[in-house]
Amino acid sequence: MQTPNSGILAGMSRVQLQAMLTQAQAALIELQMGKKGVSFSYTQGDGTRSVSYQPTSIADVSALIMQIQRALGIGGRRRRVRFRY
């Protein structure tokens, strides 16, 4: 299991992680609403150009969001509730 000080998020400041979390959450919303394109074409004076992006899944973006949240110390598992009589 990765800790906040290991993996691809190691060495990032809290501000950077929070900015990345905001971007990932916005991307997830757009992906779920079907607003993210994968391939684009346009024509310029000297010919046609195209740009393609690697498609991603909702599961991939959700996993990234959870990883960033763990690094920030939010959204983790809660302790078991114990009742005392």
C-alpha positions as CSV (number, residue, x, y, z in Angstrom):
1,M,0.0,0.0,0.0
2,Q,1.3,3.4,-0.9
3,T,1.7,6.1,1.7
4,P,1.5,9.8,1.1
5,N,5.3,9.9,0.8
6,S,5.5,7.3,-1.9
7,G,4.3,6.7,-5.4
8,I,3.7,9.3,-8.1
9,L,2.5,11.9,-5.5
10,A,5.7,11.9,-3.5
11,G,7.2,15.3,-2.9
12,M,4.2,17.3,-4.0
13,S,3.1,20.1,-1.7
14,R,-0.4,20.2,-0.1
15,V,-1.3,23.1,-2.4
16,Q,-0.3,21.1,-5.5
17,L,-2.2,18.1,-4.3
18,Q,-5.3,20.1,-3.7
19,A,-5.1,21.7,-7.1
20,M,-4.7,18.3,-8.7
21,L,-7.7,17.0,-6.7
22,T,-9.9,19.8,-8.0
23,Q,-8.8,19.1,-11.6
24,A,-9.4,15.4,-11.2
25,Q,-12.8,15.9,-9.8
26,A,-13.8,18.3,-12.6
27,A,-12.5,15.8,-15.2
28,L,-14.5,13.0,-13.5
29,I,-17.7,15.1,-13.7
30,E,-17.1,15.9,-17.4
31,L,-16.3,12.2,-18.2
32,Q,-19.5,11.1,-16.5
33,M,-21.5,13.7,-18.3
34,G,-20.0,12.6,-21.7
35,K,-18.3,15.9,-22.3
36,K,-14.8,14.6,-22.8
37,G,-13.7,14.1,-26.4
38,V,-11.0,11.7,-27.5
39,S,-10.1,12.7,-31.0
40,F,-10.3,16.1,-32.7
41,S,-9.7,17.2,-36.3
42,Y,-9.5,20.7,-37.7
43,T,-8.4,22.3,-41.0
44,Q,-5.8,25.0,-41.4
45,G,-4.7,26.8,-44.5
46,D,-2.0,24.2,-45.2
47,G,-4.0,21.1,-44.5
48,T,-6.0,19.0,-42.0
49,R,-4.6,18.4,-38.5
50,S,-5.8,16.0,-35.9
51,V,-5.2,15.5,-32.2
52,S,-6.0,12.3,-30.2
53,Y,-5.9,11.8,-26.5
54,Q,-5.7,8.5,-24.7
55,P,-9.2,7.5,-23.5
56,T,-9.6,7.0,-19.8
57,S,-12.3,5.4,-17.7
58,I,-14.4,6.6,-14.8
59,A,-12.7,3.9,-12.6
60,D,-9.2,5.2,-13.5
61,V,-10.1,8.8,-12.6
62,S,-11.9,7.7,-9.4
63,A,-8.9,5.7,-8.3
64,L,-6.7,8.8,-8.9
65,I,-9.0,10.9,-6.8
66,M,-9.0,8.4,-4.0
67,Q,-5.2,8.3,-4.1
68,I,-4.9,12.1,-3.9
69,Q,-7.4,12.2,-1.1
70,R,-5.4,9.6,0.9
71,A,-2.3,11.7,0.3
72,L,-4.1,14.7,1.7
73,G,-5.5,12.7,4.7
74,I,-9.1,13.0,3.6
75,G,-11.7,10.5,2.5
76,G,-10.0,7.6,4.3
77,R,-11.6,4.7,6.1
78,R,-13.5,5.5,9.3
79,R,-12.8,3.7,12.5
80,R,-15.3,1.1,13.7
81,V,-18.0,2.5,15.9
82,R,-18.0,0.9,19.3
83,F,-20.8,1.2,21.7
84,R,-20.2,1.2,25.4
85,Y,-22.9,0.4,27.9
